[in-house]
Structures are given as structure tokens and as C-alpha cells.
């Protein structure tokens, strides 16, 4: 078996700070994370994250900077 081939399905998840990650479909999500509804292979999920997560700063920092800047 080729270990470099990953044919599992993944789910794109996001936390309250609007940070994104991937999680195996069917696995219990870690505390504080929720599904975005996007599923696919790992490459598709990571491509989706690259497209939607354009500001890597945590939400709390963005809000603080906008109110103190």
C-alpha cells in the first residue's frame, strides 16, 4: 500500500477565532470547532481553506486592531 495516497474524506472546520482546519469525516469534532459544511478529499479541503481564509490573524486580534487603530 502506498502511504502517500490518502483517500479519506475530510471536513473543513472553523473555530470561534475563525481559524480553519481539516478533520476526518465521521470523527468527533474537537471542542470549540464547528463544521463549515465543506467536505472532500484533503487536497480539495485545503484548497477551499486557501480560498476562504484570507486573513490569518485570529478574529479577536482583528477586532482589537480595528477598535484601537
PDB file of N, CA, C and O in Angstrom:
ATOM      1  N   UNK A   1       0.837  -1.191   0.000  1.00  0.00           N
ATOM      2  CA  UNK A   1       0.000   0.000   0.000  1.00  0.00           C
ATOM      3  C   UNK A   1       0.872   1.241   0.000  1.00  0.00           C
ATOM      4  O   UNK A   1       1.875   1.298   0.711  1.00  0.00           O
ATOM      5  N   UNK A   2       0.499   2.228  -0.786  1.00  0.00           N
ATOM      6  CA  UNK A   2       1.235   3.486  -0.880  1.00  0.00           C
ATOM      7  C   UNK A   2       0.752   4.430   0.207  1.00  0.00           C
ATOM      8  O   UNK A   2      -0.380   4.911   0.149  1.00  0.00           O
ATOM      9  N   UNK A   3       1.604   4.707   1.210  1.00  0.00           N
ATOM     10  CA  UNK A   3       1.218   5.559   2.331  1.00  0.00           C
ATOM     11  C   UNK A   3       1.002   7.009   1.933  1.00  0.00           C
ATOM     12  O   UNK A   3       0.410   7.767   2.702  1.00  0.00           O
ATOM     13  N   UNK A   4       1.463   7.419   0.755  1.00  0.00           N
ATOM     14  CA  UNK A   4       1.301   8.807   0.349  1.00  0.00           C
ATOM     15  C   UNK A   4      -0.088   9.075  -0.229  1.00  0.00           C
ATOM     16  O   UNK A   4      -0.463  10.231  -0.428  1.00  0.00           O
ATOM     17  N   UNK A   5      -0.846   8.025  -0.495  1.00  0.00           N
ATOM     18  CA  UNK A   5      -2.197   8.186  -1.025  1.00  0.00           C
ATOM     19  C   UNK A   5      -3.179   8.214   0.146  1.00  0.00           C
ATOM     20  O   UNK A   5      -3.253   7.273   0.936  1.00  0.00           O
ATOM     21  N   UNK A   6      -3.926   9.305   0.239  1.00  0.00           N
ATOM     22  CA  UNK A   6      -4.899   9.462   1.316  1.00  0.00           C
ATOM     23  C   UNK A   6      -6.269   9.584   0.663  1.00  0.00           C
ATOM     24  O   UNK A   6      -6.612  10.638   0.127  1.00  0.00           O
ATOM     25  N   UNK A   7      -7.056   8.506   0.706  1.00  0.00           N
ATOM     26  CA  UNK A   7      -8.361   8.541   0.060  1.00  0.00           C
ATOM     27  C   UNK A   7      -9.498   8.763   1.059  1.00  0.00           C
ATOM     28  O   UNK A   7     -10.663   8.520   0.747  1.00  0.00           O
ATOM     29  N   UNK A   8      -9.152   9.224   2.255  1.00  0.00           N
ATOM     30  CA  UNK A   8     -10.188   9.527   3.246  1.00  0.00           C
ATOM     31  C   UNK A   8     -10.935  10.809   2.866  1.00  0.00           C
ATOM     32  O   UNK A   8     -10.438  11.615   2.080  1.00  0.00           O
ATOM     33  N   UNK A   9     -12.111  10.985   3.422  1.00  0.00           N
ATOM     34  CA  UNK A   9     -12.907  12.194   3.238  1.00  0.00           C
ATOM     35  C   UNK A   9     -12.675  13.106   4.441  1.00  0.00           C
ATOM     36  O   UNK A   9     -12.563  12.644   5.577  1.00  0.00           O
ATOM     37  N   UNK A  10     -12.607  14.388   4.174  1.00  0.00           N
ATOM     38  CA  UNK A  10     -12.369  15.368   5.224  1.00  0.00           C
ATOM     39  C   UNK A  10     -13.467  16.411   5.238  1.00  0.00           C
ATOM     40  O   UNK A  10     -14.213  16.577   4.274  1.00  0.00           O
ATOM     41  N   UNK A  11     -13.543  17.102   6.346  1.00  0.00           N
ATOM     42  CA  UNK A  11     -14.495  18.164   6.590  1.00  0.00           C
ATOM     43  C   UNK A  11     -13.694  19.411   6.936  1.00  0.00           C
ATOM     44  O   UNK A  11     -12.741  19.338   7.712  1.00  0.00           O
ATOM     45  N   UNK A  12     -14.069  20.546   6.375  1.00  0.00           N
ATOM     46  CA  UNK A  12     -13.439  21.812   6.760  1.00  0.00           C
ATOM     47  C   UNK A  12     -14.146  22.298   8.022  1.00  0.00           C
ATOM     48  O   UNK A  12     -15.374  22.376   8.071  1.00  0.00           O
ATOM     49  N   UNK A  13     -13.356  22.620   9.034  1.00  0.00           N
ATOM     50  CA  UNK A  13     -13.893  23.086  10.312  1.00  0.00           C
ATOM     51  C   UNK A  13     -13.313  24.460  10.629  1.00  0.00           C
ATOM     52  O   UNK A  13     -12.258  24.837  10.118  1.00  0.00           O
ATOM     53  N   UNK A  14     -14.019  25.197  11.478  1.00  0.00           N
ATOM     54  CA  UNK A  14     -13.597  26.542  11.868  1.00  0.00           C
ATOM     55  C   UNK A  14     -13.882  26.707  13.358  1.00  0.00           C
ATOM     56  O   UNK A  14     -14.823  26.116  13.887  1.00  0.00           O
ATOM     57  N   UNK A  15     -13.064  27.513  14.027  1.00  0.00           N
ATOM     58  CA  UNK A  15     -13.292  27.757  15.450  1.00  0.00           C
ATOM     59  C   UNK A  15     -13.812  29.187  15.658  1.00  0.00           C
ATOM     60  O   UNK A  15     -14.007  29.923  14.691  1.00  0.00           O
ATOM     61  N   UNK A  16     -14.033  29.571  16.899  1.00  0.00           N
ATOM     62  CA  UNK A  16     -14.592  30.886  17.204  1.00  0.00           C
ATOM     63  C   UNK A  16     -13.661  32.030  16.809  1.00  0.00           C
ATOM     64  O   UNK A  16     -14.114  33.163  16.641  1.00  0.00           O
ATOM     65  N   UNK A  17     -12.386  31.753  16.660  1.00  0.00           N
ATOM     66  CA  UNK A  17     -11.424  32.779  16.227  1.00  0.00           C
ATOM     67  C   UNK A  17     -11.299  32.811  14.703  1.00  0.00           C
ATOM     68  O   UNK A  17     -10.434  33.496  14.157  1.00  0.00           O
ATOM     69  N   UNK A  18     -12.171  32.063  14.023  1.00  0.00           N
ATOM     70  CA  UNK A  18     -12.212  31.985  12.560  1.00  0.00           C
ATOM     71  C   UNK A  18     -10.908  31.453  11.969  1.00  0.00           C
ATOM     72  O   UNK A  18     -10.435  31.923  10.934  1.00  0.00           O
ATOM     73  N   UNK A  19     -10.342  30.459  12.654  1.00  0.00           N
ATOM     74  CA  UNK A  19      -9.181  29.726  12.165  1.00  0.00           C
ATOM     75  C   UNK A  19      -9.692  28.414  11.595  1.00  0.00           C
ATOM     76  O   UNK A  19     -10.566  27.783  12.189  1.00  0.00           O
ATOM     77  N   UNK A  20      -9.166  27.995  10.462  1.00  0.00           N
ATOM     78  CA  UNK A  20      -9.667  26.832   9.735  1.00  0.00           C
ATOM     79  C   UNK A  20      -8.728  25.642   9.863  1.00  0.00           C
ATOM     80  O   UNK A  20      -7.528  25.786  10.095  1.00  0.00           O
ATOM     81  N   UNK A  21      -9.320  24.455   9.704  1.00  0.00           N
ATOM     82  CA  UNK A  21      -8.555  23.217   9.703  1.00  0.00           C
ATOM     83  C   UNK A  21      -9.372  22.153   8.972  1.00  0.00           C
ATOM     84  O   UNK A  21     -10.512  22.394   8.575  1.00  0.00           O
ATOM     85  N   UNK A  22      -8.775  20.977   8.802  1.00  0.00           N
ATOM     86  CA  UNK A  22      -9.488  19.838   8.233  1.00  0.00           C
ATOM     87  C   UNK A  22      -9.606  18.763   9.308  1.00  0.00           C
ATOM     88  O   UNK A  22      -8.753  18.645  10.188  1.00  0.00           O
ATOM     89  N   UNK A  23     -10.688  17.979   9.218  1.00  0.00           N
ATOM     90  CA  UNK A  23     -10.942  16.918  10.188  1.00  0.00           C
ATOM     91  C   UNK A  23     -11.551  15.741   9.449  1.00  0.00           C
ATOM     92  O   UNK A  23     -12.386  15.941   8.566  1.00  0.00           O
ATOM     93  N   UNK A  24     -11.159  14.527   9.783  1.00  0.00           N
ATOM     94  CA  UNK A  24     -11.743  13.367   9.091  1.00  0.00           C
ATOM     95  C   UNK A  24     -13.261  13.312   9.255  1.00  0.00           C
ATOM     96  O   UNK A  24     -13.777  13.499  10.358  1.00  0.00           O
ATOM     97  N   UNK A  25     -13.968  13.058   8.168  1.00  0.00           N
ATOM     98  CA  UNK A  25     -15.426  12.912   8.215  1.00  0.00           C
ATOM     99  C   UNK A  25     -15.764  11.743   9.130  1.00  0.00           C
ATOM    100  O   UNK A  25     -15.140  10.685   9.047  1.00  0.00           O
ATOM    101  N   UNK A  26     -16.734  11.929   9.986  1.00  0.00           N
ATOM    102  CA  UNK A  26     -17.176  10.878  10.896  1.00  0.00           C
ATOM    103  C   UNK A  26     -16.514  10.944  12.255  1.00  0.00           C
ATOM    104  O   UNK A  26     -16.990  10.326  13.208  1.00  0.00           O
ATOM    105  N   UNK A  27     -15.424  11.683  12.358  1.00  0.00           N
ATOM    106  CA  UNK A  27     -14.770  11.816  13.648  1.00  0.00           C
ATOM    107  C   UNK A  27     -15.451  12.890  14.479  1.00  0.00           C
ATOM    108  O   UNK A  27     -15.997  13.851  13.935  1.00  0.00           O
ATOM    109  N   UNK A  28     -15.420  12.732  15.778  1.00  0.00           N
ATOM    110  CA  UNK A  28     -15.998  13.734  16.664  1.00  0.00           C
ATOM    111  C   UNK A  28     -15.145  14.994  16.598  1.00  0.00           C
ATOM    112  O   UNK A  28     -13.923  14.939  16.735  1.00  0.00           O
ATOM    113  N   UNK A  29     -15.802  16.127  16.388  1.00  0.00           N
ATOM    114  CA  UNK A  29     -15.059  17.382  16.277  1.00  0.00           C
ATOM    115  C   UNK A  29     -14.483  17.777  17.626  1.00  0.00           C
ATOM    116  O   UNK A  29     -15.104  17.541  18.662  1.00  0.00           O
ATOM    117  N   UNK A  30     -13.297  18.380  17.621  1.00  0.00           N
ATOM    118  CA  UNK A  30     -12.714  18.853  18.871  1.00  0.00           C
ATOM    119  C   UNK A  30     -13.580  19.976  19.462  1.00  0.00           C
ATOM    120  O   UNK A  30     -14.258  20.693  18.726  1.00  0.00           O
ATOM    121  N   UNK A  31     -13.555  20.118  20.748  1.00  0.00           N
ATOM    122  CA  UNK A  31     -14.292  21.161  21.441  1.00  0.00           C
ATOM    123  C   UNK A  31     -13.920  22.526  20.870  1.00  0.00           C
ATOM    124  O   UNK A  31     -12.738  22.836  20.722  1.00  0.00           O
ATOM    125  N   UNK A  32     -14.904  23.325  20.554  1.00  0.00           N
ATOM    126  CA  UNK A  32     -14.653  24.675  20.048  1.00  0.00           C
ATOM    127  C   UNK A  32     -14.606  24.778  18.539  1.00  0.00           C
ATOM    128  O   UNK A  32     -14.444  25.875  18.006  1.00  0.00           O
ATOM    129  N   UNK A  33     -14.743  23.667  17.835  1.00  0.00           N
ATOM    130  CA  UNK A  33     -14.706  23.672  16.373  1.00  0.00           C
ATOM    131  C   UNK A  33     -16.070  23.286  15.834  1.00  0.00           C
ATOM    132  O   UNK A  33     -16.788  22.498  16.450  1.00  0.00           O
ATOM    133  N   UNK A  34     -16.431  23.846  14.673  1.00  0.00           N
ATOM    134  CA  UNK A  34     -17.701  23.509  14.033  1.00  0.00           C
ATOM    135  C   UNK A  34     -17.476  23.319  12.538  1.00  0.00           C
ATOM    136  O   UNK A  34     -16.516  23.835  11.965  1.00  0.00           O
ATOM    137  N   UNK A  35     -18.369  22.580  11.931  1.00  0.00           N
ATOM    138  CA  UNK A  35     -18.280  22.300  10.503  1.00  0.00           C
ATOM    139  C   UNK A  35     -18.657  23.524   9.688  1.00  0.00           C
ATOM    140  O   UNK A  35     -19.533  24.296  10.078  1.00  0.00           O
ATOM    141  N   UNK A  36     -17.987  23.698   8.548  1.00  0.00           N
ATOM    142  CA  UNK A  36     -18.380  24.731   7.593  1.00  0.00           C
ATOM    143  C   UNK A  36     -19.320  24.159   6.543  1.00  0.00           C
ATOM    144  O   UNK A  36     -19.935  24.906   5.781  1.00  0.00           O
ATOM    145  N   UNK A  37     -19.432  22.842   6.501  1.00  0.00           N
ATOM    146  CA  UNK A  37     -20.253  22.173   5.504  1.00  0.00           C
ATOM    147  C   UNK A  37     -19.473  21.692   4.292  1.00  0.00           C
ATOM    148  O   UNK A  37     -20.009  20.939   3.479  1.00  0.00           O
ATOM    149  N   UNK A  38     -18.228  22.106   4.152  1.00  0.00           N
ATOM    150  CA  UNK A  38     -17.386  21.696   3.023  1.00  0.00           C
ATOM    151  C   UNK A  38     -16.752  20.346   3.335  1.00  0.00           C
ATOM    152  O   UNK A  38     -16.111  20.186   4.375  1.00  0.00           O
ATOM    153  N   UNK A  39     -16.924  19.377   2.446  1.00  0.00           N
ATOM    154  CA  UNK A  39     -16.269  18.082   2.575  1.00  0.00           C
ATOM    155  C   UNK A  39     -15.610  17.728   1.252  1.00  0.00           C
ATOM    156  O   UNK A  39     -15.991  18.234   0.197  1.00  0.00           O
ATOM    157  N   UNK A  40     -14.622  16.857   1.325  1.00  0.00           N
ATOM    158  CA  UNK A  40     -13.941  16.394   0.127  1.00  0.00           C
ATOM    159  C   UNK A  40     -12.665  15.680   0.508  1.00  0.00           C
ATOM    160  O   UNK A  40     -12.440  15.363   1.676  1.00  0.00           O
ATOM    161  N   UNK A  41     -11.829  15.428  -0.489  1.00  0.00           N
ATOM    162  CA  UNK A  41     -10.530  14.859  -0.147  1.00  0.00           C
ATOM    163  C   UNK A  41      -9.678  15.959   0.486  1.00  0.00           C
ATOM    164  O   UNK A  41     -10.044  17.134   0.464  1.00  0.00           O
ATOM    165  N   UNK A  42      -8.560  15.568   1.038  1.00  0.00           N
ATOM    166  CA  UNK A  42      -7.731  16.519   1.778  1.00  0.00           C
ATOM    167  C   UNK A  42      -7.304  17.699   0.902  1.00  0.00           C
ATOM    168  O   UNK A  42      -7.343  18.847   1.345  1.00  0.00           O
ATOM    169  N   UNK A  43      -6.902  17.424  -0.323  1.00  0.00           N
ATOM    170  CA  UNK A  43      -6.441  18.483  -1.221  1.00  0.00           C
ATOM    171  C   UNK A  43      -7.555  19.488  -1.513  1.00  0.00           C
ATOM    172  O   UNK A  43      -7.314  20.696  -1.520  1.00  0.00           O
ATOM    173  N   UNK A  44      -8.764  18.998  -1.752  1.00  0.00           N
ATOM    174  CA  UNK A  44      -9.891  19.895  -2.037  1.00  0.00           C
ATOM    175  C   UNK A  44     -10.222  20.749  -0.819  1.00  0.00           C
ATOM    176  O   UNK A  44     -10.509  21.939  -0.953  1.00  0.00           O
ATOM    177  N   UNK A  45     -10.184  20.149   0.362  1.00  0.00           N
ATOM    178  CA  UNK A  45     -10.475  20.901   1.580  1.00  0.00           C
ATOM    179  C   UNK A  45      -9.415  21.965   1.841  1.00  0.00           C
ATOM    180  O   UNK A  45      -9.743  23.091   2.216  1.00  0.00           O
ATOM    181  N   UNK A  46      -8.148  21.616   1.644  1.00  0.00           N
ATOM    182  CA  UNK A  46      -7.086  22.605   1.842  1.00  0.00           C
ATOM    183  C   UNK A  46      -7.165  23.716   0.806  1.00  0.00           C
ATOM    184  O   UNK A  46      -6.884  24.871   1.126  1.00  0.00           O
ATOM    185  N   UNK A  47      -7.541  23.394  -0.425  1.00  0.00           N
ATOM    186  CA  UNK A  47      -7.715  24.421  -1.459  1.00  0.00           C
ATOM    187  C   UNK A  47      -8.852  25.360  -1.069  1.00  0.00           C
ATOM    188  O   UNK A  47      -8.749  26.572  -1.260  1.00  0.00           O
ATOM    189  N   UNK A  48      -9.928  24.810  -0.528  1.00  0.00           N
ATOM    190  CA  UNK A  48     -11.047  25.638  -0.077  1.00  0.00           C
ATOM    191  C   UNK A  48     -10.599  26.582   1.039  1.00  0.00           C
ATOM    192  O   UNK A  48     -10.943  27.764   1.032  1.00  0.00           O
ATOM    193  N   UNK A  49      -9.837  26.061   1.988  1.00  0.00           N
ATOM    194  CA  UNK A  49      -9.329  26.900   3.080  1.00  0.00           C
ATOM    195  C   UNK A  49      -8.462  28.018   2.523  1.00  0.00           C
ATOM    196  O   UNK A  49      -8.587  29.164   2.955  1.00  0.00           O
ATOM    197  N   UNK A  50      -7.588  27.711   1.576  1.00  0.00           N
ATOM    198  CA  UNK A  50      -6.748  28.745   0.959  1.00  0.00           C
ATOM    199  C   UNK A  50      -7.591  29.846   0.329  1.00  0.00           C
ATOM    200  O   UNK A  50      -7.202  31.014   0.338  1.00  0.00           O
ATOM    201  N   UNK A  51      -8.733  29.477  -0.211  1.00  0.00           N
ATOM    202  CA  UNK A  51      -9.613  30.435  -0.879  1.00  0.00           C
ATOM    203  C   UNK A  51     -10.375  31.324   0.106  1.00  0.00           C
ATOM    204  O   UNK A  51     -10.525  32.523  -0.128  1.00  0.00           O
ATOM    205  N   UNK A  52     -10.856  30.738   1.205  1.00  0.00           N
ATOM    206  CA  UNK A  52     -11.724  31.498   2.109  1.00  0.00           C
ATOM    207  C   UNK A  52     -11.001  32.131   3.294  1.00  0.00           C
ATOM    208  O   UNK A  52     -11.490  33.114   3.850  1.00  0.00           O
ATOM    209  N   UNK A  53      -9.859  31.598   3.691  1.00  0.00           N
ATOM    210  CA  UNK A  53      -9.159  32.121   4.866  1.00  0.00           C
ATOM    211  C   UNK A  53      -8.083  33.079   4.393  1.00  0.00           C
ATOM    212  O   UNK A  53      -6.910  32.720   4.288  1.00  0.00           O
ATOM    213  N   UNK A  54      -8.499  34.303   4.111  1.00  0.00           N
ATOM    214  CA  UNK A  54      -7.592  35.278   3.509  1.00  0.00           C
ATOM    215  C   UNK A  54      -6.854  36.119   4.538  1.00  0.00           C
ATOM    216  O   UNK A  54      -5.812  36.692   4.222  1.00  0.00           O
ATOM    217  N   UNK A  55      -7.359  36.206   5.748  1.00  0.00           N
ATOM    218  CA  UNK A  55      -6.698  36.957   6.815  1.00  0.00           C
ATOM    219  C   UNK A  55      -6.411  35.979   7.942  1.00  0.00           C
ATOM    220  O   UNK A  55      -7.323  35.567   8.660  1.00  0.00           O
ATOM    221  N   UNK A  56      -5.155  35.608   8.100  1.00  0.00           N
ATOM    222  CA  UNK A  56      -4.786  34.559   9.050  1.00  0.00           C
ATOM    223  C   UNK A  56      -4.769  35.015  10.504  1.00  0.00           C
ATOM    224  O   UNK A  56      -4.583  34.199  11.408  1.00  0.00           O
ATOM    225  N   UNK A  57      -4.960  36.302  10.733  1.00  0.00           N
ATOM    226  CA  UNK A  57      -4.992  36.778  12.121  1.00  0.00           C
ATOM    227  C   UNK A  57      -6.261  36.283  12.798  1.00  0.00           C
ATOM    228  O   UNK A  57      -7.325  36.276  12.178  1.00  0.00           O
ATOM    229  N   UNK A  58      -6.170  35.865  14.071  1.00  0.00           N
ATOM    230  CA  UNK A  58      -7.368  35.445  14.796  1.00  0.00           C
ATOM    231  C   UNK A  58      -8.400  36.588  14.842  1.00  0.00           C
ATOM    232  O   UNK A  58      -8.036  37.764  14.849  1.00  0.00           O
ATOM    233  N   UNK A  59      -9.674  36.224  14.874  1.00  0.00           N
ATOM    234  CA  UNK A  59     -10.765  37.210  14.881  1.00  0.00           C
ATOM    235  C   UNK A  59     -10.599  38.218  16.017  1.00  0.00           C
ATOM    236  O   UNK A  59     -10.784  39.416  15.805  1.00  0.00           O
ATOM    237  N   UNK A  60     -10.254  37.754  17.209  1.00  0.00           N
ATOM    238  CA  UNK A  60     -10.087  38.648  18.353  1.00  0.00           C
ATOM    239  C   UNK A  60      -9.032  39.715  18.109  1.00  0.00           C
ATOM    240  O   UNK A  60      -9.214  40.870  18.494  1.00  0.00           O
ATOM    241  N   UNK A  61      -7.937  39.338  17.475  1.00  0.00           N
ATOM    242  CA  UNK A  61      -6.883  40.305  17.165  1.00  0.00           C
ATOM    243  C   UNK A  61      -7.360  41.301  16.116  1.00  0.00           C
ATOM    244  O   UNK A  61      -7.101  42.498  16.244  1.00  0.00           O
ATOM    245  N   UNK A  62      -8.052  40.831  15.083  1.00  0.00           N
ATOM    246  CA  UNK A  62      -8.580  41.740  14.063  1.00  0.00           C
ATOM    247  C   UNK A  62      -9.532  42.745  14.673  1.00  0.00           C
ATOM    248  O   UNK A  62      -9.470  43.935  14.362  1.00  0.00           O
ATOM    249  N   UNK A  63     -10.426  42.266  15.553  1.00  0.00           N
ATOM    250  CA  UNK A  63     -11.380  43.165  16.194  1.00  0.00           C
ATOM    251  C   UNK A  63     -10.667  44.175  17.090  1.00  0.00           C
ATOM    252  O   UNK A  63     -11.023  45.353  17.103  1.00  0.00           O
ATOM    253  N   UNK A  64      -9.675  43.724  17.832  1.00  0.00           N
ATOM    254  CA  UNK A  64      -8.937  44.627  18.714  1.00  0.00           C
ATOM    255  C   UNK A  64      -8.215  45.696  17.902  1.00  0.00           C
ATOM    256  O   UNK A  64      -8.240  46.875  18.254  1.00  0.00           O
ATOM    257  N   UNK A  65      -7.572  45.278  16.817  1.00  0.00           N
ATOM    258  CA  UNK A  65      -6.857  46.233  15.979  1.00  0.00           C
ATOM    259  C   UNK A  65      -7.801  47.237  15.332  1.00  0.00           C
ATOM    260  O   UNK A  65      -7.451  48.410  15.203  1.00  0.00           O
ATOM    261  N   UNK A  66      -8.973  46.810  14.929  1.00  0.00           N
ATOM    262  CA  UNK A  66      -9.907  47.735  14.282  1.00  0.00           C
ATOM    263  C   UNK A  66     -10.492  48.722  15.278  1.00  0.00           C
ATOM    264  O   UNK A  66     -10.851  49.834  14.889  1.00  0.00           O
ATOM    265  N   UNK A  67     -10.600  48.355  16.547  1.00  0.00           N
ATOM    266  CA  UNK A  67     -11.146  49.280  17.547  1.00  0.00           C
ATOM    267  C   UNK A  67     -10.075  50.146  18.211  1.00  0.00           C
ATOM    268  O   UNK A  67     -10.388  51.132  18.879  1.00  0.00           O
ATOM    269  N   UNK A  68      -8.807  49.769  18.019  1.00  0.00           N
ATOM    270  CA  UNK A  68      -7.702  50.514  18.636  1.00  0.00           C
ATOM    271  C   UNK A  68      -6.782  51.143  17.604  1.00  0.00           C
ATOM    272  O   UNK A  68      -5.729  51.678  17.950  1.00  0.00           O
ATOM    273  N   UNK A  69      -7.169  51.083  16.366  1.00  0.00           N
ATOM    274  CA  UNK A  69      -6.267  51.559  15.324  1.00  0.00           C
ATOM    275  C   UNK A  69      -6.704  52.849  14.799  1.00  0.00           C
ATOM    276  O   UNK A  69      -6.059  53.404  13.909  1.00  0.00           O
TER     277      UNK A  69
END
